[in-house]
Amino acid sequence: MEPWFIATETFGPADGDKWTGYVKWSGLGQLDELISLDTMLCPTLLPEIKDDYWPHIVNADGCLRFFTDLSFLRRQVADIADGRILCVYRNPESPPILPAGLSGFSLVGYDLLDEWASISALSNCGGWPGILDNSELSPNGLITSHTRALQLRDLLARQFPQEPHAQCDVWAIFV
């Protein structure tokens, strides 16, 4: 399994009223900063797919904003402030181990994104009573256990079969 990369906006206390409103709405008072692939909360820094991106991006439905070439992505965002590059794995069967060349990245946790890889079931669906308690989320809004992330994915799909945001992929996120 090869890692993918994405550059996202940061979302935290520096965002003022937007952050305060989000924390109040979500009930996630433990957050220091949200790290997520959720396109509404942490949008990509590169929303337009340029022609020269095609050889360097993932060519799959819902994944066009992910890059396969870290060096290329870094050049594209070199002049953009207030963002971060994430290294991610979609649906890892076990906790991923980074190749030696990516040792600068560290695992921060697992996000659950709907099948369009756009909305986080953890941080942007208002909670899942009886399945996920907000206290399970890290100060970055992620699940820290691979096993628990897989369990949540399966529980959400089984208990909410008609809810599109409950049909999730597990994403390992490294910063």
Order of alpha helices (4+ residues) and beta strands (2+ residues): beta-alpha-alpha-beta-beta-alpha-beta
